[in-house]
Amino acid sequence: MYREDGMNPAARWLFAAALVASTAACVTINIYFPAAAAEKAADRIIDEVWQLREGAGSAPVTPPAAGGTK
Amino acid sequence: MKSPSMPSASLTGRVAAVFIGLALAFAVHAQGNLEIDTPAISALRKAMQQRHAQLAPLYASGAVGIAADGTVSLRDAAAVPLAQRAQANAAVAAENADRAALYREIARANGHPEWEGEVRRTFAQRWLDRAQPGWWVQQGASWSRK
């Protein structure tokens, strides 16, 4: 139905505008500190360090064979 | 100059929609996760996890508390037998060094070294929130038992 090639000038202009907008969006995201993501990251690390959620058996690093150091 | 043909306009709309969709998807992804799986960060996580075996009894006895600034603090040295005090001190110092490195590395791994302070504040709040009952936590300048 639609012709993919031979985009008219308006289409091409919009295309470029969309590209610029998406690039700007990426930049904007990275300027502001992602608080929610940081909280999630903190929780993941705290789970691991404090070995919480042991009931779920999801401990990524099991330290059973680490006995007898020093 | 412009040919106002409807099919083309709707194609343009679709292309724009796809781009906006992609941008949004990327935004959600970028917002959803911070990079915490670099080799440096993984090493710190592992070291801290192993050290926790040594620190957990100190948290429980109240000798070491969860400080408000994202560190741990030897708040009651008298709670540690004299013979083990140097070890406890060393563990606290090592833990705080690793934590400082962790906050710095997370900020760096995500391309924003200047986020270090905010990463630290976020972690500080989560360490406090998730401290176990009986542990000592610092709110403002004062210590309390959770």
Backbone of each chain as ProteinMPNN parsed JSONL, in Angstrom:
{"seq_chain_A": "MYREDGMNPAARWLFAAALVASTAACVTINIYFPAAAAEKAADRIIDEVWQLREGAGSAPVTPPAAGGTK", "coords_chain_A": {"N_chain_A": [[0.823, -1.206, 0.0], [1.641, 1.433, 1.113], [4.306, 3.521, -0.037], [7.51, 2.713, 0.606], [9.948, 3.668, -0.206], [11.118, 6.808, -1.574], [10.161, 8.851, 0.192], [8.156, 11.614, 1.038], [9.03, 15.137, 1.366], [7.96, 16.18, 3.761], [7.523, 13.907, 5.279], [10.111, 13.019, 5.549], [11.175, 15.055, 7.017], [9.762, 14.861, 9.391], [10.599, 12.398, 10.214], [13.288, 12.918, 10.754], [12.896, 14.71, 12.834], [11.755, 13.06, 14.717], [13.864, 11.395, 15.252], [15.702, 13.176, 16.388], [14.219, 13.869, 18.617], [14.066, 11.437, 19.99], [16.725, 11.011, 20.564], [17.224, 13.203, 22.184], [15.605, 12.517, 24.284], [16.949, 10.336, 25.369], [19.267, 11.569, 26.316], [18.222, 13.302, 28.207], [17.211, 11.519, 30.103], [19.523, 10.52, 31.198], [20.66, 12.635, 32.474], [19.344, 13.233, 34.807], [19.314, 11.906, 38.074], [18.545, 8.543, 38.427], [16.443, 7.723, 40.624], [14.636, 5.686, 41.418], [15.623, 3.448, 40.113], [18.096, 3.304, 41.293], [17.429, 2.694, 43.883], [16.374, 0.173, 43.532], [18.656, -1.167, 42.672], [20.209, -0.905, 44.96], [18.711, -2.436, 46.752], [18.957, -4.956, 45.612], [21.676, -5.446, 45.944], [21.912, -5.266, 48.708], [20.316, -7.403, 49.515], [21.973, -9.441, 48.649], [24.414, -9.015, 50.03], [23.672, -9.045, 52.735], [22.529, -11.436, 52.739], [19.763, -11.941, 52.627], [16.401, -13.093, 52.085], [16.815, -15.844, 52.13], [15.199, -18.01, 52.267], [14.037, -18.269, 49.786], [15.992, -19.379, 48.37], [17.61, -18.129, 46.561], [20.136, -17.219, 46.619], [22.845, -15.875, 45.001], [25.544, -16.293, 45.217], [26.934, -18.89, 46.791], [28.519, -19.485, 49.766], [29.684, -21.981, 50.853], [31.944, -23.582, 50.676], [33.956, -22.082, 51.587], [35.233, -22.358, 53.949], [37.663, -22.409, 56.635], [39.546, -20.39, 56.175], [42.475, -18.513, 56.705]], "CA_chain_A": [[0.0, 0.0, 0.0], [2.474, 2.635, 1.212], [5.606, 3.436, -0.687], [8.571, 2.884, 1.613], [10.965, 4.556, -0.79], [10.594, 8.063, -2.067], [9.417, 9.57, 1.219], [8.031, 13.024, 0.677], [9.845, 15.992, 2.257], [7.335, 16.308, 5.081], [7.783, 12.65, 5.982], [11.523, 12.966, 5.901], [11.39, 16.054, 8.071], [9.21, 14.286, 10.619], [11.516, 11.31, 10.546], [14.452, 13.546, 11.384], [12.449, 15.297, 14.098], [11.56, 11.949, 15.659], [15.213, 10.95, 15.629], [16.245, 14.175, 17.317], [13.443, 13.781, 19.864], [14.439, 10.226, 20.737], [18.076, 11.237, 21.086], [17.092, 14.144, 23.3], [15.003, 11.765, 25.394], [18.018, 9.538, 25.987], [20.163, 12.468, 27.036], [17.484, 13.804, 29.371], [17.141, 10.449, 31.082], [20.794, 10.287, 31.862], [21.104, 13.798, 33.236], [18.753, 13.171, 36.135], [19.635, 10.701, 38.824], [17.405, 7.62, 38.42], [16.303, 7.35, 42.033], [13.954, 4.392, 41.57], [16.557, 2.409, 39.671], [19.163, 3.213, 42.294], [16.867, 1.989, 45.035], [16.296, -1.243, 43.138], [20.026, -1.689, 42.664], [20.621, -1.0, 46.357], [18.033, -3.586, 47.357], [19.559, -6.188, 45.088], [22.996, -5.637, 46.564], [21.71, -5.518, 50.145], [19.875, -8.811, 49.595], [23.115, -10.321, 48.447], [25.421, -8.835, 51.079], [23.124, -9.471, 54.022], [21.989, -12.784, 52.521], [18.344, -11.967, 52.941], [15.631, -13.96, 51.172], [17.459, -17.147, 52.033], [14.137, -19.004, 52.087], [13.764, -18.445, 48.358], [17.104, -20.134, 47.791], [18.068, -17.418, 45.372], [21.453, -16.636, 46.858], [23.624, -16.066, 43.784], [26.86, -16.829, 45.559], [26.869, -19.702, 48.001], [29.864, -19.572, 50.325], [29.845, -23.093, 51.783], [33.267, -24.185, 50.591], [34.94, -21.055, 51.912], [35.667, -22.544, 55.332], [39.077, -22.645, 56.919], [40.477, -19.365, 55.731], [43.407, -18.001, 57.712]], "C_chain_A": [[0.858, 1.258, 0.0], [3.785, 2.423, 0.49], [6.69, 3.705, 0.354], [9.654, 3.812, 1.095], [10.315, 5.871, -1.184], [9.704, 8.76, -1.061], [9.299, 11.025, 0.816], [8.754, 13.888, 1.713], [9.252, 16.09, 3.662], [7.627, 15.064, 5.918], [9.224, 12.602, 6.447], [11.835, 13.917, 7.062], [10.919, 15.49, 9.418], [10.097, 13.169, 11.146], [12.709, 11.859, 11.317], [14.076, 14.099, 12.754], [12.3, 14.205, 15.158], [12.908, 11.449, 16.162], [15.819, 11.88, 16.679], [15.537, 14.048, 18.665], [13.875, 12.568, 20.686], [15.834, 10.361, 21.317], [18.023, 12.147, 22.304], [16.541, 13.425, 24.523], [16.077, 10.972, 26.129], [18.913, 10.414, 26.848], [19.503, 12.937, 28.328], [17.476, 12.769, 30.485], [18.423, 10.356, 31.887], [21.305, 11.472, 32.664], [20.589, 13.684, 34.662], [19.067, 11.842, 36.809], [18.415, 9.781, 38.879], [17.188, 7.015, 39.806], [15.678, 5.963, 42.209], [14.886, 3.248, 41.187], [17.662, 2.211, 40.7], [18.669, 2.447, 43.514], [16.778, 0.491, 44.754], [17.676, -1.887, 43.181], [20.514, -1.887, 44.099], [19.991, -2.237, 47.005], [18.629, -4.903, 46.884], [20.879, -6.481, 45.782], [22.851, -5.935, 48.053], [21.22, -6.951, 50.364], [21.071, -9.746, 49.565], [24.086, -10.226, 49.616], [24.91, -9.352, 52.422], [22.483, -10.852, 53.945], [20.557, -12.903, 53.021], [17.664, -12.864, 51.908], [16.278, -15.324, 51.032], [16.438, -18.253, 51.81], [13.871, -19.291, 50.626], [14.878, -19.238, 47.674], [17.69, -19.463, 46.578], [19.422, -16.761, 45.589], [22.356, -16.92, 45.667], [25.005, -16.643, 44.065], [26.715, -17.619, 46.857], [28.274, -19.902, 48.541], [30.054, -20.769, 51.261], [31.274, -23.63, 51.818], [34.367, -23.221, 51.01], [35.476, -21.202, 53.336], [37.176, -22.671, 55.45], [40.021, -21.633, 56.338], [41.254, -18.848, 56.929], [43.781, -19.066, 58.743]], "O_chain_A": [[0.833, 2.047, -0.944], [4.306, 1.31, 0.411], [6.77, 4.799, 0.911], [10.207, 4.627, 1.833], [9.093, 6.013, -1.127], [8.613, 9.214, -1.405], [10.255, 11.605, 0.302], [9.054, 13.421, 2.811], [9.992, 16.083, 4.646], [7.936, 15.156, 7.106], [9.524, 12.204, 7.573], [12.637, 13.619, 7.947], [11.593, 15.628, 10.438], [10.31, 13.022, 12.349], [13.088, 11.348, 12.371], [14.836, 13.974, 13.715], [12.66, 14.386, 16.321], [13.069, 11.124, 17.339], [16.362, 11.447, 17.695], [16.171, 14.111, 19.719], [14.03, 12.648, 21.905], [16.105, 9.889, 22.422], [18.681, 11.903, 23.315], [16.955, 13.688, 25.652], [16.108, 10.942, 27.359], [19.271, 10.047, 27.967], [20.124, 12.967, 29.391], [17.703, 13.088, 31.652], [18.404, 10.141, 33.099], [22.255, 11.348, 33.436], [21.304, 13.996, 35.614], [19.079, 10.791, 36.169], [17.352, 10.204, 39.334], [17.689, 5.933, 40.112], [16.127, 5.168, 43.035], [14.93, 2.215, 41.855], [18.106, 1.089, 40.944], [19.403, 1.652, 44.101], [17.067, -0.341, 45.614], [17.839, -3.006, 43.666], [21.146, -2.894, 44.42], [20.66, -2.986, 47.716], [18.784, -5.845, 47.662], [21.161, -7.619, 46.159], [23.583, -6.762, 48.598], [21.663, -7.627, 51.292], [21.168, -10.699, 50.339], [24.532, -11.249, 50.136], [25.64, -10.02, 53.155], [21.966, -11.373, 54.934], [20.199, -13.839, 53.736], [18.304, -13.332, 50.967], [16.293, -15.899, 49.944], [16.754, -19.298, 51.242], [13.523, -20.413, 50.258], [14.723, -19.705, 46.545], [18.204, -20.122, 45.673], [19.813, -15.861, 44.845], [22.612, -18.082, 45.351], [25.561, -17.384, 43.254], [26.403, -17.049, 47.902], [29.134, -20.435, 47.841], [30.546, -20.586, 52.374], [31.753, -24.077, 52.86], [35.552, -23.493, 50.821], [36.098, -20.282, 53.866], [37.868, -22.998, 54.486], [41.17, -21.954, 56.034], [40.725, -18.765, 58.037], [44.558, -18.792, 59.658]]}, "seq_chain_B": "MKSPSMPSASLTGRVAAVFIGLALAFAVHAQGNLEIDTPAISALRKAMQQRHAQLAPLYASGAVGIAADGTVSLRDAAAVPLAQRAQANAAVAAENADRAALYREIARANGHPEWEGEVRRTFAQRWLDRAQPGWWVQQGASWSRK", "coords_chain_B": {"N_chain_B": [[4.697, 22.532, -3.064], [4.681, 20.619, -0.902], [3.142, 17.45, -0.886], [0.089, 16.692, -0.004], [-0.722, 13.943, 0.586], [-2.759, 11.477, 1.917], [-2.083, 8.696, 2.575], [0.711, 8.841, 2.778], [1.049, 10.623, 4.88], [0.014, 9.133, 6.927], [1.815, 7.125, 6.984], [4.048, 8.526, 7.787], [3.19, 9.194, 10.309], [3.12, 6.692, 11.467], [5.815, 5.984, 11.398], [6.86, 7.928, 13.051], [5.546, 7.25, 15.387], [6.656, 4.759, 15.893], [9.258, 5.508, 16.438], [8.946, 7.121, 18.682], [7.926, 5.242, 20.37], [10.108, 3.497, 20.559], [11.936, 5.195, 21.779], [10.671, 5.606, 24.201], [10.632, 2.992, 25.181], [13.329, 2.603, 25.507], [13.795, 4.537, 27.376], [12.34, 3.593, 29.568], [13.736, 1.283, 30.044], [16.293, 2.299, 30.627], [15.691, 3.769, 32.866], [14.832, 1.795, 34.467], [16.89, 0.126, 35.341], [20.052, 0.09, 36.924], [23.445, -0.245, 36.08], [25.062, -2.81, 37.665], [26.727, -4.867, 37.476], [29.401, -4.986, 36.804], [32.841, -6.144, 36.665], [34.347, -4.973, 38.764], [32.39, -4.069, 40.563], [31.089, -6.459, 41.139], [33.117, -7.839, 42.461], [33.369, -6.294, 44.766], [30.847, -6.667, 45.9], [30.948, -9.351, 46.491], [33.064, -9.48, 48.303], [31.995, -7.96, 50.376], [29.822, -9.491, 51.058], [31.039, -11.776, 52.062], [32.372, -10.687, 54.234], [30.282, -10.075, 55.823], [29.642, -12.198, 57.475], [31.362, -11.87, 59.556], [30.622, -9.393, 60.473], [27.929, -9.536, 61.173], [27.413, -10.627, 63.856], [28.387, -8.483, 65.285], [26.675, -6.419, 64.614], [24.402, -7.435, 65.799], [25.073, -7.459, 68.51], [25.229, -4.831, 68.982], [27.566, -3.499, 68.945], [28.5, -2.575, 66.539], [26.95, -0.274, 64.409], [24.443, 0.73, 61.965], [25.217, 3.356, 60.109], [24.074, 6.717, 59.349], [25.116, 7.719, 57.049], [25.603, 5.869, 55.092], [27.626, 4.201, 55.815], [29.197, 1.85, 58.115], [29.504, 1.802, 61.683], [31.648, 1.666, 64.461], [30.155, 1.793, 67.243], [30.023, 1.133, 69.876], [32.528, 0.195, 71.356], [33.118, -1.094, 73.688], [31.447, -3.228, 73.808], [32.67, -5.194, 72.494], [34.832, -7.856, 73.118], [38.046, -7.245, 74.458], [40.178, -8.571, 73.213], [39.227, -9.003, 70.685], [38.853, -6.594, 69.6], [40.534, -5.153, 67.874], [40.284, -6.607, 65.552], [37.581, -6.222, 65.0], [37.562, -3.497, 64.551], [39.14, -3.434, 62.256], [37.523, -4.83, 60.489], [35.336, -3.115, 60.284], [36.564, -0.883, 59.158], [37.444, -1.947, 56.73], [35.015, -2.65, 55.606], [33.816, -0.149, 55.297], [35.545, 1.027, 53.486], [35.119, -0.609, 51.279], [32.437, -0.058, 50.84], [32.49, 2.666, 50.148], [33.942, 2.456, 47.801], [32.159, 0.927, 46.356], [29.921, 2.644, 45.989], [31.132, 4.608, 44.462], [31.951, 3.143, 42.241], [29.528, 2.239, 41.169], [28.36, 4.634, 40.356], [30.258, 5.37, 38.463], [30.176, 3.187, 36.665], [27.8, 3.633, 35.465], [28.244, 5.752, 33.953], [28.231, 8.236, 35.151], [30.032, 9.721, 37.212], [29.516, 11.754, 38.97], [27.261, 11.064, 40.278], [27.831, 9.767, 42.573], [27.441, 10.689, 45.243], [24.654, 10.718, 45.423], [24.076, 8.059, 44.966], [25.223, 7.003, 47.242], [23.591, 8.184, 49.236], [21.142, 7.005, 48.598], [21.697, 4.295, 49.061], [22.345, 4.488, 51.782], [19.883, 5.07, 52.953], [18.473, 2.749, 52.317], [19.992, 0.732, 53.577], [19.48, 1.418, 56.216], [16.67, 1.2, 56.331], [16.358, -1.494, 55.942], [17.698, -2.767, 57.919], [18.067, -5.257, 60.412], [15.753, -6.253, 63.047], [16.73, -5.28, 66.284], [19.231, -4.459, 65.615], [21.445, -1.62, 65.653], [20.679, 1.609, 64.569], [21.355, 4.694, 62.905], [19.732, 7.71, 63.106], [19.604, 10.801, 61.814], [21.634, 12.362, 64.033], [21.499, 10.719, 66.148], [21.509, 7.529, 67.821], [19.569, 4.545, 67.644], [17.837, 1.595, 68.734], [16.711, -0.885, 66.623]], "CA_chain_B": [[5.859, 21.779, -2.65], [4.262, 19.43, -0.165], [2.009, 16.721, -1.438], [-0.673, 16.269, 1.185], [-1.4, 12.676, 0.342], [-3.099, 10.866, 3.187], [-1.299, 7.5, 2.906], [2.051, 9.224, 3.186], [0.949, 11.231, 6.197], [-0.204, 8.085, 7.917], [3.102, 6.426, 7.088], [4.881, 9.383, 8.637], [2.682, 9.019, 11.67], [3.566, 5.384, 11.97], [7.263, 6.034, 11.627], [7.062, 8.742, 14.254], [5.058, 6.467, 16.525], [7.657, 3.726, 16.168], [10.416, 6.138, 17.067], [8.575, 7.539, 20.041], [7.823, 3.99, 21.123], [11.47, 3.03, 20.84], [12.536, 6.111, 22.752], [10.03, 5.32, 25.487], [11.108, 1.686, 25.638], [14.695, 2.802, 25.97], [13.701, 5.33, 28.604], [11.887, 2.701, 30.634], [14.843, 0.386, 30.337], [17.365, 3.055, 31.272], [15.196, 4.18, 34.164], [14.535, 0.624, 35.272], [18.045, -0.602, 35.851], [21.4, 0.639, 36.939], [24.474, -1.269, 35.876], [25.764, -3.181, 38.902], [27.337, -6.177, 37.228], [30.764, -4.91, 36.278], [33.763, -6.96, 37.481], [34.73, -4.259, 39.99], [31.252, -4.068, 41.487], [30.868, -7.845, 41.568], [34.156, -8.182, 43.443], [33.027, -5.609, 46.017], [29.669, -7.329, 46.458], [31.364, -10.643, 47.03], [33.877, -9.214, 49.491], [31.108, -7.487, 51.441], [28.996, -10.624, 51.486], [31.866, -12.65, 52.899], [32.664, -9.988, 55.482], [29.06, -9.995, 56.632], [29.689, -13.254, 58.501], [32.108, -11.305, 60.675], [29.952, -8.195, 60.98], [26.565, -9.805, 61.668], [27.351, -10.674, 65.326], [28.662, -7.145, 65.812], [25.412, -5.677, 64.484], [23.447, -7.99, 66.754], [25.457, -7.078, 69.865], [25.165, -3.377, 69.1], [28.904, -2.912, 68.884], [28.546, -1.858, 65.268], [25.639, 0.174, 63.978], [24.28, 1.177, 60.579], [25.276, 4.813, 60.183], [23.16, 7.43, 58.459], [25.796, 8.178, 55.833], [25.912, 4.762, 54.192], [28.753, 3.421, 56.329], [28.929, 1.22, 59.408], [30.286, 2.528, 62.672], [31.889, 1.001, 65.735], [29.546, 2.782, 68.135], [30.192, 0.718, 71.267], [33.697, -0.692, 71.355], [33.129, -1.864, 74.935], [30.651, -4.441, 73.603], [33.545, -6.193, 71.878], [35.936, -8.258, 73.995], [39.273, -6.52, 74.125], [41.015, -9.355, 72.302], [38.681, -8.976, 69.317], [38.528, -5.211, 69.226], [41.316, -4.75, 66.702], [39.658, -7.288, 64.406], [36.313, -5.547, 64.72], [37.931, -2.223, 63.943], [39.626, -3.69, 60.897], [36.377, -5.226, 59.666], [34.551, -1.899, 60.03], [37.322, -0.041, 58.225], [37.433, -2.594, 55.412], [33.647, -2.549, 55.091], [33.568, 1.226, 54.851], [36.338, 1.255, 52.273], [34.414, -1.285, 50.182], [31.191, 0.655, 50.546], [32.837, 3.887, 49.416], [34.314, 2.033, 46.449], [30.925, 0.453, 45.703], [29.131, 3.81, 45.549], [31.887, 5.269, 43.402], [31.958, 2.278, 41.055], [28.185, 2.228, 40.571], [28.221, 5.905, 39.638], [31.136, 5.328, 37.29], [29.716, 2.164, 35.718], [26.645, 4.164, 34.764], [28.669, 6.907, 33.167], [28.023, 9.496, 35.862], [30.779, 9.74, 38.479], [28.952, 12.766, 39.879], [26.117, 10.476, 40.99], [28.326, 9.017, 43.727], [26.791, 11.146, 46.473], [23.256, 10.293, 45.431], [24.097, 6.608, 45.14], [25.51, 6.798, 48.667], [22.396, 8.534, 50.011], [20.125, 5.983, 48.345], [22.102, 3.094, 49.797], [22.265, 4.762, 53.217], [18.475, 4.938, 53.358], [18.051, 1.341, 52.21], [20.643, -0.036, 54.649], [18.75, 1.718, 57.454], [15.315, 0.642, 56.25], [16.349, -2.955, 55.907], [18.428, -3.306, 59.066], [17.22, -6.225, 61.094], [15.353, -5.892, 64.397], [17.797, -5.484, 67.265], [20.42, -3.736, 65.167], [21.444, -0.19, 65.95], [20.664, 2.444, 63.366], [21.543, 6.116, 63.179], [18.786, 8.636, 62.466], [20.192, 12.097, 62.115], [22.883, 12.163, 64.759], [21.294, 9.862, 67.318], [21.41, 6.093, 67.581], [18.463, 3.861, 68.304], [17.807, 0.17, 68.471], [15.559, -1.175, 65.777]], "C_chain_B": [[5.458, 20.475, -1.961], [3.11, 18.752, -0.874], [1.224, 16.126, -0.272], [-1.449, 14.98, 0.923], [-1.591, 11.948, 1.673], [-2.274, 9.618, 3.531], [0.079, 7.851, 3.423], [2.041, 9.815, 4.592], [0.802, 10.137, 7.261], [1.059, 7.247, 8.068], [4.03, 7.216, 8.011], [4.483, 9.216, 10.09], [3.171, 7.719, 12.262], [5.046, 5.391, 12.307], [7.557, 6.808, 12.907], [6.658, 7.948, 15.492], [6.07, 5.406, 16.909], [8.849, 4.34, 16.9], [10.12, 6.552, 18.497], [8.466, 6.297, 20.925], [9.192, 3.465, 21.511], [12.127, 3.891, 21.911], [11.978, 5.829, 24.137], [10.531, 4.001, 26.06], [12.514, 1.817, 26.199], [14.683, 3.548, 27.303], [13.33, 4.438, 29.774], [13.024, 1.774, 31.037], [15.922, 1.114, 31.126], [16.96, 3.442, 32.687], [15.069, 2.969, 35.08], [15.73, -0.022, 35.915], [19.311, 0.231, 35.851], [22.351, -0.531, 36.733], [25.16, -1.56, 37.202], [26.49, -4.512, 38.728], [28.727, -6.085, 36.601], [31.679, -5.759, 37.174], [34.118, -6.275, 38.802], [33.607, -4.315, 41.021], [30.989, -5.478, 42.009], [31.869, -8.258, 42.628], [33.838, -7.554, 44.796], [31.844, -6.292, 46.695], [30.066, -8.632, 47.139], [32.158, -10.447, 48.321], [32.997, -8.801, 50.66], [30.237, -8.62, 51.969], [29.788, -11.539, 52.417], [32.165, -11.998, 54.244], [31.444, -9.946, 56.398], [29.023, -11.052, 57.734], [30.379, -12.734, 59.759], [31.339, -10.145, 61.313], [28.606, -8.499, 61.631], [26.495, -9.895, 63.193], [27.59, -9.304, 65.969], [27.439, -6.24, 65.691], [24.467, -6.116, 65.606], [23.773, -7.556, 68.182], [25.371, -5.567, 70.066], [26.526, -2.705, 69.065], [29.04, -2.053, 67.628], [27.118, -1.504, 64.864], [25.652, 0.622, 62.528], [24.19, 2.698, 60.607], [24.402, 5.456, 59.106], [23.8, 7.802, 57.126], [26.22, 7.037, 54.908], [27.137, 3.968, 54.598], [28.275, 2.597, 57.525], [29.887, 1.858, 60.409], [30.431, 1.698, 63.943], [31.41, 1.965, 66.818], [29.715, 2.417, 69.606], [31.315, -0.318, 71.343], [33.708, -1.586, 72.584], [32.328, -3.167, 74.799], [31.474, -5.552, 72.957], [34.636, -6.566, 72.882], [37.244, -7.651, 73.506], [40.114, -7.252, 73.077], [40.54, -9.258, 70.856], [38.468, -7.568, 68.793], [39.269, -4.765, 67.969], [40.721, -5.357, 65.431], [38.371, -6.588, 63.992], [36.573, -4.212, 64.028], [38.351, -2.401, 62.491], [38.47, -4.037, 59.971], [35.532, -4.008, 59.306], [35.26, -1.026, 59.006], [37.28, -0.623, 56.812], [36.053, -2.474, 54.78], [33.39, -1.146, 54.546], [34.363, 1.57, 53.599], [35.635, 0.626, 51.069], [33.128, -0.555, 49.815], [31.462, 1.924, 49.748], [33.178, 3.542, 47.969], [33.08, 1.597, 45.67], [30.114, 1.63, 45.159], [29.814, 4.499, 44.366], [31.809, 4.451, 42.11], [30.589, 2.238, 40.38], [27.971, 3.508, 39.774], [29.035, 5.881, 38.347], [30.629, 4.371, 36.236], [28.522, 2.663, 34.912], [26.949, 5.482, 34.064], [28.493, 8.247, 33.848], [28.735, 9.485, 37.213], [30.174, 10.715, 39.49], [27.721, 12.242, 40.633], [26.535, 9.814, 42.301], [27.59, 9.387, 45.02], [25.348, 10.676, 46.561], [23.136, 8.785, 45.578], [24.294, 6.294, 46.62], [24.269, 7.08, 49.508], [21.298, 7.488, 49.84], [20.442, 4.716, 49.13], [21.939, 3.313, 51.299], [20.837, 4.533, 53.709], [18.044, 3.472, 53.341], [18.712, 0.466, 53.268], [19.857, 0.162, 55.946], [17.376, 1.046, 57.455], [15.321, -0.869, 56.442], [17.174, -3.591, 57.015], [17.497, -4.21, 59.858], [16.876, -5.774, 62.51], [16.476, -6.218, 65.386], [19.086, -4.775, 66.873], [20.292, -2.266, 65.514], [21.547, 0.609, 64.663], [20.77, 3.917, 63.779], [20.53, 6.934, 62.391], [19.238, 10.036, 62.818], [21.518, 11.856, 62.819], [22.739, 11.134, 65.876], [21.076, 8.402, 66.926], [20.189, 5.524, 68.289], [18.479, 2.395, 67.902], [16.545, -0.154, 67.699], [14.707, -2.299, 66.353]], "O_chain_B": [[5.843, 19.384, -2.381], [2.211, 19.411, -1.398], [1.663, 15.165, 0.359], [-2.675, 14.942, 1.029], [-0.651, 11.833, 2.459], [-1.81, 9.488, 4.664], [0.568, 7.249, 4.379], [2.929, 9.534, 5.396], [1.388, 10.212, 8.341], [1.34, 6.722, 9.145], [4.696, 6.66, 8.884], [5.327, 9.11, 10.98], [3.584, 7.662, 13.42], [5.475, 4.883, 13.343], [8.381, 6.405, 13.728], [7.344, 7.974, 16.514], [6.321, 5.172, 18.091], [9.375, 3.765, 17.852], [10.933, 6.359, 19.401], [8.868, 6.314, 22.088], [9.41, 3.042, 22.647], [12.783, 3.387, 22.824], [12.714, 5.813, 25.124], [10.819, 3.893, 27.252], [12.849, 1.225, 27.224], [15.444, 3.24, 28.22], [13.934, 4.518, 30.843], [13.243, 1.515, 32.22], [16.404, 0.626, 32.149], [17.787, 3.443, 33.599], [15.179, 3.083, 36.301], [15.59, -0.667, 36.955], [19.597, 0.972, 34.91], [22.085, -1.655, 37.159], [25.768, -0.672, 37.799], [26.822, -5.189, 39.701], [29.171, -7.022, 35.938], [31.326, -6.057, 38.315], [34.181, -6.93, 39.843], [33.844, -4.574, 42.201], [30.701, -5.662, 43.192], [31.518, -8.947, 43.586], [34.009, -8.184, 45.839], [31.836, -6.474, 47.912], [29.58, -8.963, 48.22], [31.95, -11.158, 49.305], [33.214, -9.229, 51.794], [29.951, -8.7, 53.163], [29.271, -12.015, 53.428], [32.208, -12.675, 55.272], [31.578, -9.797, 57.613], [28.444, -10.828, 58.796], [30.027, -13.11, 60.877], [31.394, -9.939, 62.526], [28.189, -7.789, 62.546], [25.598, -9.296, 63.787], [27.069, -9.006, 67.044], [27.194, -5.398, 66.554], [23.828, -5.296, 66.265], [22.868, -7.311, 68.979], [25.434, -5.084, 71.197], [26.624, -1.481, 69.148], [29.611, -0.963, 67.653], [26.205, -2.323, 64.965], [26.705, 0.861, 61.938], [23.2, 3.259, 61.077], [24.047, 4.833, 58.106], [23.1, 8.159, 56.179], [27.084, 7.212, 54.049], [27.637, 3.153, 53.822], [27.102, 2.641, 57.897], [30.937, 2.383, 60.039], [29.468, 1.109, 64.434], [32.156, 2.84, 67.258], [29.573, 3.269, 70.482], [31.079, -1.525, 71.387], [34.237, -2.697, 72.545], [32.513, -4.096, 75.584], [31.037, -6.7, 72.882], [35.294, -5.684, 73.435], [37.503, -7.56, 72.306], [40.685, -6.635, 72.178], [41.326, -9.407, 69.92], [37.967, -7.371, 67.686], [38.705, -4.087, 67.11], [40.662, -4.714, 64.383], [38.104, -6.387, 62.807], [35.903, -3.848, 63.061], [37.968, -1.625, 61.616], [38.431, -3.603, 58.819], [35.067, -3.876, 58.174], [34.63, -0.493, 58.093], [37.106, 0.1, 55.832], [35.927, -2.229, 53.58], [32.817, -0.982, 53.469], [33.892, 2.326, 52.749], [35.557, 1.221, 49.994], [32.772, -0.445, 48.642], [30.752, 2.225, 48.789], [32.766, 4.231, 47.036], [32.965, 1.864, 44.474], [29.674, 1.612, 44.009], [29.165, 4.913, 43.406], [31.623, 5.003, 41.025], [30.504, 2.208, 39.153], [27.463, 3.472, 38.653], [28.572, 6.309, 37.29], [30.642, 4.688, 35.047], [28.261, 2.178, 33.811], [26.053, 6.215, 33.645], [28.594, 9.29, 33.201], [28.102, 9.263, 38.245], [30.301, 10.532, 40.7], [27.207, 12.915, 41.526], [25.682, 9.349, 43.058], [27.173, 8.517, 45.785], [24.873, 10.286, 47.628], [22.217, 8.285, 46.228], [23.619, 5.43, 47.178], [23.933, 6.298, 50.398], [20.612, 7.127, 50.796], [19.571, 4.138, 49.78], [21.454, 2.432, 52.009], [20.611, 3.894, 54.736], [17.337, 3.013, 54.238], [18.076, -0.442, 53.805], [19.6, -0.792, 56.68], [16.973, 0.415, 58.432], [14.402, -1.441, 57.028], [17.333, -4.811, 57.052], [16.297, -3.957, 59.959], [17.621, -4.999, 63.112], [17.085, -7.286, 65.329], [19.939, -4.522, 67.723], [19.191, -1.734, 65.652], [22.375, 0.333, 63.795], [20.33, 4.314, 64.858], [20.476, 6.86, 61.163], [19.253, 10.415, 63.989], [22.417, 11.221, 62.268], [23.73, 10.723, 66.48], [20.54, 8.09, 65.862], [19.823, 5.958, 69.381], [19.05, 2.01, 66.882], [15.447, 0.255, 68.078], [13.693, -2.671, 65.763]]}, "name": "protein", "num_of_chains": 2, "seq": "MYREDGMNPAARWLFAAALVASTAACVTINIYFPAAAAEKAADRIIDEVWQLREGAGSAPVTPPAAGGTKMKSPSMPSASLTGRVAAVFIGLALAFAVHAQGNLEIDTPAISALRKAMQQRHAQLAPLYASGAVGIAADGTVSLRDAAAVPLAQRAQANAAVAAENADRAALYREIARANGHPEWEGEVRRTFAQRWLDRAQPGWWVQQGASWSRK"}
